[in-house]
Amino acid sequence: MSLESAIDPSVPPSGTGCLECDAAGGWWIHLRRCARCGHIGCCDDSPSKHATKHAKETGHPVIRSFEPGESWFWNFDTEELRESGPELAPPVSRPADQPVPGPAGRVPRDWAEQLGNG
């Protein structure tokens, strides 16, 4: 599936944080947005990797960074990175005051050790 055919620019994001992590009380490193349905999931550096799981489960192969100042797209099918693409419905990133990792209050003190980075 081409990048353009996998994107629906009219769909807003599902929220300001990872949908599944928020529901389960989890945390994330960075956020990714499904360019087809707006699902917000956590990146592959996060413990749960919900953005990739969403792409595999739904067949929606294109994500966009949901981080402030980033506009790149990734196509899981073709492993193609594009530095930019069509404008998506706002908001285009998580709130700038949300910490990384996030969200505030749910990140364990030993988060880096949990990820093997400590």
Secondary structure, 3 states (H helix, E strand, C coil): CCCHHHCCCCCCCCCCCCHHHHHHCCCECCEEEECCCCCEEECCCCCCCHHHHHHHHHCCCEEEECCCCCCCEEECCCCEEECCCCCCCCCCCCCCCCCCCECCCCCCCCHHHHCCCC
